[in-house]
Amino acid sequence: SGHGGNVSFLVNIVKYAGERHKRIFCATCWLYLSGPEGIKAIEENRRSPIGGMGHACELETSIVLHLRPDLVHMDRVVDETDFISTPSYYMDWVEGGSLIANPPWEDDSITGAYGASSLATKVHGKLWLEAAISEKISQIEEIHEQHRRREERRSKGYGLWGK
């Protein structure tokens, strides 16, 4: 996906494709660095508290600092962490709680940023980008493994495939 705003749409596409093309195994995920490996990399290295990673945040700014430092103007960075949060709804990279909502960004952000981009570092950007690449490679391998094992089971006539 690469973008949190795409997830609800992609979940429906994955379900649609899976129902209509039963021989394939397709999947999507919330964002990069949202699986166990990614979350571990974030938890071990982040400097911001919960609410510091969302959009134009510590994480995303760090990655851009690593890839294209010429595009980042740290002197213009504005941290925006004053979200209307409750235990079941808050903004962070891997959002928490059971509530899913999409209030207008203007409710929580003056600049369009969500998080603490002032805490971004080039070093963390390299580390998080490498973890994201590793995580995506693992997810692709897992998708292939799922497909292989499902085809193997189907070839033996499991469930409705045997009828």
Long-range contacts (C-beta under 8 A, 24 or more apart in sequence): 1-28, 1-29, 1-30, 1-31, 2-31, 2-32, 3-31, 4-30, 4-31, 7-31, 23-151, 24-147, 25-143, 25-146, 25-147, 25-150, 26-143, 27-139, 27-143, 27-146, 29-139, 30-94, 31-93, 31-94, 32-132, 32-135, 32-136, 33-59, 33-93, 33-128, 33-131, 33-132, 33-135, 34-93, 34-94, 35-135, 35-138, 35-139, 37-131, 37-134, 37-135, 37-138, 38-131, 38-132, 38-135, 39-94, 41-127, 41-128, 41-131, 42-93, 42-94, 42-128, 45-124, 45-127, 45-128, 46-119, 46-124, 47-116, 47-119, 47-124, 48-81, 48-115, 48-116, 48-119, 49-81, 50-90, 50-92, 50-96, 51-81, 51-83, 51-85, 51-90, 51-91, 51-92, 51-115, 51-116, 52-79, 52-81, 52-92, 52-115, 52-116, 52-119, 53-92, 53-93, 53-115, 53-116, 54-91, 54-92, 54-93, 54-113, 54-114, 54-115, 55-109, 55-112, 55-113, 55-114, 55-115, 56-111, 56-112, 56-113, 56-114, 56-115, 56-117, 57-93, 57-113, 57-114, 57-115, 57-116, 57-117, 57-120, 58-115, 58-116, 58-117, 58-119, 58-120, 58-124, 59-93, 59-115, 59-120, 59-124, 59-128, 60-115, 60-117, 61-117, 61-120, 61-125, 62-120, 62-121, 62-122, 62-124, 62-125, 62-128, 63-125, 63-128, 63-129, 63-132, 64-125, 65-120, 65-121, 65-122, 65-125, 66-122, 66-123, 66-125, 66-126, 66-129, 67-125, 67-129, 69-122, 72-120, 74-118, 74-120, 77-117, 77-118, 77-120, 78-110, 78-111, 78-113, 78-117, 79-113, 79-115, 79-116, 79-117, 79-118, 79-119, 80-108, 80-109, 80-110, 80-111, 80-113, 80-114, 80-115, 81-114, 81-115, 81-116, 82-108, 83-108, 83-114, 84-108, 91-115
